[in-house]
Amino acid sequence: MPFEFRLPDIGEGIHEGEIVKWLVKEGDVVREDQPMVEVMTDKATVEIPAPRAGKILKLHAKEGEVVKVGSVLVTIEEVSEAKPEPKHEAATVSAAPQPKPHPEPVAVTSATAVTAPPPPPSPIVTPAQRVLATPATRKLARELGIDISQIQGTGPGGRVTDEDVRRFAAERSAPPSPTPAPAPAPKPAAPAFAPSAVVTDRREERIPLRGIRKRIVEHMHKSKTTAAHFTYVDEVDMTELIQLREQMKPLAEQKGVKLTYLPFIVKASVAALKEMPMLNASLDESTGEIVIKKYYNIGIATATDDGLIVPVIKDADRKSLLEIAAEIERLAKAAREGKIALQDIQGGTFTITSLGALGGLFATPIINYPEVAILGIHEIKKRPVVRDNQLVIRDIMYVSLSFDHRLIDGDVGARFCKKIISYLENPKLLFLELV
C-alpha cells in the first residue's frame, strides 16, 4: 500500500516547518535519498530527501504553508507497487494531441524549436533556476508575482537579495507620471480629512511574517520574556592582540585561512568558560535543574539577507586557532548562501555577536535562549588612555555581556567579563589554549 511520509522531528525542540519549495511534483518517480522538499525551520532551511524510491502520488502541503512535525508531507507509491507507464503513450500523445480547455505554460529547453502561445498572466511566477538567490528570496519573488530572472542582483557574486526583490516590486507598481489635462470646472472643495486609499496603499508595504524572520520574532520574544536580562559593559585594550594577529596573518594566509579577531575571542571565551562553568550552562525548567555543559560549542551570530543565524563551532576547546578561523569562514559562507546544515546550527552553549566595523560604542545583546550568556564585541578605535600615569594612544574595544540573572549574579558576570578581558589584553596566555 502507499507510504505516507511525515515531517520528521529534526531536533532542538523544532515542532513545525514552512514549506519553502517542492523539488518534486505529483507523478514524478523519485529515487531513495533524492532531494524532495526544502523546509524552513526556526534554525535554517534544510532539504529533506525521499525516504524510499517510488512514485509521488500526492503532495499534502503547498509552498508557504506551515506544517507540524508528524503531519503527512507526501504519499509515495513504492517501486515494487508502482505500475510501469506504457512506453507507447508519449508517441500516441505526440501523434494526436488533444485540445486542452485552457492553455498551459510550456517549458522550452534549448533543444525545443516550438513556439507556444504566451500563458495567461499568473500571480505566481516559477523562479529561474540559474539565478543566484536563497530559497526564501525566491519565495518572496513568487509571493509578489515577480520573475526573479528579471532582477539585477546586488548581493555577493550578483546574488539577488530580498531588498532587490522589494525594490523591483516597488518600481514595477509605481504609477506612471500623469499626463497634463485641461483644468476641470470648479467644484466644491473636498473635506481636508477625506481619506485616500490610493495614497495609503503606496505609502505602506505589508510583508507576511514568515520563515526565518518569524522564527526570530518568536525566539527573541521567548528570550526576553523568560530570561532575566542584565548587561555588563567594560573596555578591552586590544593593542597587544592586534600586533599578535599581524604577526600570525602571513602564516594563516599560507594555509589558506583568513585570520580575524574572532578566533582569538572564541579562545578567550572558552578559557573563561572553563574557569567559570556556570556560564556554560542552561536551566531545564521542566525538571528544575541547572545543566552545566562539559563541552564548548560557541555560536557566532551571522547576519544574512534572511535574518540573523547562529552557526555553531563544535568543540571549540579542541580546535586550534587556525582551525577555528577556517570553521568560522566555512559556516559564515554557508549561512549567507542559505546552505547551512542543520547540525551546524544546533547544540550551542555560548554565543558571540559582532557587528564588525558597524559595532558602535556598545549594545545590549539578547541572550540566545536557552543559553545563559552572550558576548557582544564592538568596533576597535584608537583612544587616549592613561598607562603608568602617562596619556597614551591605545586600540580600545568595548565589550558587553548579557546574562540571565536567574542563574548568574552580577558579581559573577563581572568576574567572567574580567577573565575574558585578561586573555584578550595578554594574548600570549592563549597559547596555553592553542597547544
N, C-alpha and C positions, 0 to 999 in steps of 0.2 A: 504494500500500500504506500501512497505518497508519504514523504518525510517532511514534517513541519520543523523548520529551523527557527529557533527563538533567539532574540537578542541575548547574548551571553553576559554573565557577570564579569566585567573586565576590571574589577578590583577597585580598592581605595574608596569604598563607600559610594561608588557611582551607581545610581539607580535608574537612570534614563539616558537616552541619547537622541540627538537630532539627525535625521536622515539628510545628509548633505547632497549625495549624488549616488544614483544607482549606476553600476558599471555593467549590469546585465538587464535584459528585458524578458518579458514573458515569451516563452517559446524557444529561448536560447538553450543550447546544450553546453553545459559547463564541465570542466574537469575539476577534480579534487584540488583544493587549495588555490583555485583561481580567484583573484580579487573580485568581490561581488558587490560590495557597497561601502561607501565612505560614511562613517558615523562620527559626529562631533559630540564629545563628552565635555564635562566641565574642565577637563585637563587638556585635551588635544583632539585633533581629527585623526581617526585611525581607519585603516582598511580592514574589513572583515572578509576572510576568504570563504569560499564554498566548502562546507564540511565534507561533502562527498560529490562524486560525479553524478550527473543526471540532467534532466530537462527541467527548466524553470516553468512551473505550472502557474504560479500566482505570486505577485508582489503584494504584500499586505500593508505597505505604508508608502506614502507619497514623499517626494523630496520636500524638505522643510517641515515635515511632521515630526513631533517629539514622541518617542515610543518608550515604554517602560521596559526594564530588564525582565526577561521572561516572556515578553509578547512575541507572537509569531511574526517573523520578518518575511519569510519566503517559504513556499511549498515547492519541494523538489521531487520529481519522479525519478527514482534511481535508474541507473543504466540498465540493470537487469530487467526492469519493468517497462522501460521506455520503448515504444514501438518505433521501428525504423521508418523514416519518411520514404514514400515512393520515389524512386530515382527518376521516373518519367514526369514528375509533377512540374518541375521547372520548365521542361520542354513544352508541356501542354499549355502552361500559362503563357509562355512566350509566343506560342503559335496562335493562340486565340485569346488575347487579353480581354477581360470582361470590363465593361464600363463601371466606374465607381460613382456612387451618388454624390460624393464631394471630392474635389481634388485634394491630394495629399502631397506633402513635401517629398521631393525625390533627392536622395543622396547621390551626388555626382562625384565619381572619383576621377583621377587623371586619365583613366582609360575610357571613360564614357564620352560618347560623342552625341548623345541625345539631349536636346534642349527641352526641358519641361516647362509648362506654363508656371508662372510665379504662384506660390501658395497664397491663400488669403492671409491677411495680417493676423498675427497671434500675439497675445501679451507676453508669451514666454518664448524666448529665442534660445535654441540649442547653442551652447558655448563652443567657440572654436577650440579644437584640441591643441593647436600649435601655439596658442597664446600663453605666455608665462604669467600665471596668476594662481593664487591659492584657491582651494575649494570654496572657502567662504566668500571670496571676491567673485568667483564665478556665479555662486548662488545669488549674490546681491544683484549682479547684472541680469540674471534671469528674472528676479522679482521685479526689477524696474523695466523689463521688456527691452533690454539692450543687447545688441550683438557685440560681444566683448572683443571680437576681432577688429572692430572699427575704432577701438580706443588706443591712443598712443600712450604706452606705459611710461611712467616717470620714476618707477622704483629701480632697484639694482638690476642691471642686466636688461633693462626695458620691461621689467615686471609691472603688470597692471595692478594698481592698489585700489583699496576701497575709495580713497579720495578721487582717483581718476574716474571711477565709475560714476560717483555722485556729481562730479563736475561735468562730465559728459551729459548726464541726465538733465542737469540744470540748464546747460546750453541748448540742449535739444528742445526743452519745454519752454524756453524763453519766448515770449510773444514777439512777433515781427514789429518793426517800427511802424507806427500808424501813418497812413497817407493823409496829408492835409486835406480837409474837406471844407466846403463852404460853411460859414458860421450859421448855425440854426437860428430860427426865430427865438426871441427871448422867451424864457419860461420861468415860472416861479422857482425861486432858489430852493434846492432840496435842503432838508434839515442837516446841520453840520454833523449830527451824530448818526446819520444813516449808515448802516454797515455796508461794507463792500466785500462780497465773498471772493471776488477775483483777487483783490489785493491781499486778503488774508491767506489765500492759497499760495500766492507767490512768496509770501514772507515767512512761511512755515514749511518745514520738511519733517515728515513723520517716518521714522525708521523702525521697523519691527525689532523688538528686543529679543534677539535670538542668539544662538551659537555661543561663542566664547564670551562675548560681552555680557550675555545674560548670566553665564556662569560666574563671571567676575562680580557682577552685581550681587548674586546670591552669596558668594564666598566672602566678599568684603563685609556684607551686612552681618553674616554669621559671626565673623571675627570681631567686629566692633560691638555686637550685642552680647557676645559670650565672654571673650577675654576682657579682663580689666586692664586697659592700656595705661602705661605711663612711659614717658620718654626721657632719656638721659642724653645730654649733649656735651661733648668735650672736643678738644683740638689735638691734632697729631702733628708733630714736626716730621715731615716726610723727606727732609733733606738727605739723610743718610741712605734711605731706601731708593731715592731717585738715583743717587750715584751708583749704588749696587746694581740696580736694574740696567743702567747704561753699560756697565762692565759686562753684564751677562747677556745682553741683547745679541752680540755677534755670535756667541755660541748657540743661542736659541735659533738664530736665523740659519746657521749651518745645518741644523736639524729640521729645518722647515717649520719652525714654530714661532708664532708671534707672541712675544713676551710683554704682557701688560702688567699693571699693578695688581690686578685681581688675583692671580695665583699667590702672590705674597700675602694678600689679605685673607685668602682662604686658609693658607697655612697658619697665619697668626690666629685666626678664629678657632681652628682645630686645636691648636696648642692651648688656648684659653679654655675651650670646652673640656679638654681632658683634665684641667686643674679644677674646673667648677662644673661637674657633670649635671647639676640641676638645670643648667641652661640648655642641655641637650636632652630634654625630656618633653613629655606631654601629659595631659591629665585625662585619664579614662573616666569620664563622668558616669558611665553606665555601671562601673564596678567600684567607683570611689577610690581609684588607685592612681598614684603617680608612676608613670612608666619612664624609667631612665634608660636611654639608649646607649648601648656599648659599641655602637658603630657611628660613623660620622659621614652623613650624606648631606652635602652642602648644596642648597638651591641657589641658583643665580637668576634673579628676576630679569627677564629679557623682553624688551618692547618689540612687538610685531605689528603689522598692519591690522591684524585681527584683535589685538589686545595684549595684555600682559601674560606671559607664560613663564613658568619657573622650572627650567630644566635642572636636573639634579646630578651633581658629581658624586658618584657612589664611592664609598670607602676612600674619602679624600685623604685620610691619615696614612693610607698605604701607597699613595701615589707621590712621585717626585714632583718638583716644581714644574718641570717641563711637561710632564705627563698631565698635570692639572691644566697647564696653559693650552695644550693640544685638545684636551677634553672640553674646555670652555669654548674654544673656537669651533669644534665639531657640533656641540649642542646648540650654540647660538645660530650657526648657519642652518641647521635642520629646523630650528624653531621659526626662523624668519622665512624659510621656504615652505612652511606648512608641512614638513615631512618628519616632524619629531615623533619618535616611537613612544608608545605608552609607557614602557618600562623606564624611559629616560625622564619621566616627569612624576614618578612615584617614589615614595619612601623617604622624602626629605626630613631632616631633623633640625636644620638651622638654615636661615635664608640670609643672603646678602643682596641688597638692592642698590643700584648705582645709576645715576643719570649722566655720568661721564662729565664732559665739558659743560653740560647744562645743569650740573649739580647744585648750583647756587650756594648759599651760605650753609643752610641745613634744613632738614624737613623732619616730619614725624611719621615714619613709615608704619603701615598697618601690619600687624603680625600675620604671618602665613599660617593660619589656624590649621591643625591643632598644635603647631609648634608654640614655644613659649617666649621666643625672642627673635628679633630681626635686626640686622645691622644695616644702616644707611650710610653710604660713603659719598662724599661730595667733591666739589672742584678744588684742585690744589692751586693755591695762589701764593705769590711772594708777599710776605707781610713783615712789618717791623716787630721784632720781639726782643725781650731782654734775656741775655745769656751772660752770666758772670758779671752782672751789673753793667753790661755793655749793650747798647742798642745795635742789633744786627738784623740783617735781612735773611729770613729762612722760608722754606717752602712749607706752608701750613695747610692742613686739610681738617675740616670739621667732620666728626662722626656723630651719628645719632643712633641710639639703640632704643627700640621699643620693647617692653617686657610685659608679660602677663602678671599683673600684681597679685593674682590669686596664688601664684607659686613663687614668684621672685620678689623679694623685698627690695626696697630702694637701695640699701647699702650693698646688697648682693649684686644688683645691676651695676652700681657704680664701680665696684671692685672688678667685675668682669670686664667692663669697658677699659679700666686702667691696665688690665693684663694685656688686652689686645693692643693698646697703645704702646706698652713697653716693648712688645715684639716688633711693631712697625718702626719705632724710633731706634731700636737696636737690632736691625735685621740680621746681624750675624748670629744672633741667638736662634734664628730659624734654621740654621744649618744643622742644629741638633735634630730638627724635624725632617731635614732633607736627605739624610743618610739612607 
